[in-house]
Amino acid sequence: MARRSASRIKHTAKARIQVMSLSKAGTSIDLEIYADEEKIGTLVIGRGSITWFGRKWQNGRRFRWSRFAQLMESA
């Protein structure tokens, strides 16, 4: 029986945590998302919202948590 080749990792994420607790305004967790070793965007998770910055976007697309939950449930 032929062996399957080891699968290649396609997506990776690198995290930068600015403050261990998200209880203060202005703190966030930034996740840099990569596909095939090329950055495809940054996801910023904050206390009040979640923001997606595409690869070359200066302004992010911001969602309040309730709106984000609606989007995820409808997908």
N, C-alpha and C positions, 0 to 999 in steps of 0.2 A: 504494500500500500504506500502511495506517495505521501510524503510529509508536506503539510502546508507551510508556505513560507511565513516568516514572522510578519505580522501586519505592521505597517508604518503608521506612526502617530501623525494624524492630519491636523488636529486642533490642539492648541495649548493655551493656557491662561497664566499670566503673571500678576500677582496681587501686590498692591502697595497699601498698607494700612497706616493711615496718618495718626489715628488715635485709637487706642484699644476699646474705648467705649464710645458709642454713637449717641450718647445722651446730650452732648453739647452741640449747638448750632455750628455749622461750618466744618464738621468732621465728616469723613467719608471713607469708603473703601473703593479703591480704583482697581479695576481688572482690565488689563491689556489683553486683548484676544487676538490670537494668531492662527492662520490657516496656511499650511505648507511653509512655515517659517516666515510668512509675510503678515505684517500687522493689518488686521481688518477693522479694528476699532477699539474703543475704550468704553467700558461700562462703569459708571460712577454710581455707587449705591450710598445714599445718604439717609438721614433720619426722616426727611419729609418727602423725598422723591427718588426716582431712578432716572439717570440720564445716559443716553447713548450718543457717543461721538464717533462718527464714521472715520474711516482712515484719514481723510484730508479735511474733515469738517472743522471749522472754527467755532461754530455754535452747535450745541448739542440738541437733541430732541428729548425734552423733559416730560416725564409722566409722574403724576401724583400716584401714590401707592394704590388708591382705590381704582383709578383708571387703568393702571398696569394690571391689576387683578382681573378687571373686566376683559382686557385684551387677551390675557392668557387663558381665561375660561372659554372665550369664543373661538380660540384657535384649534 
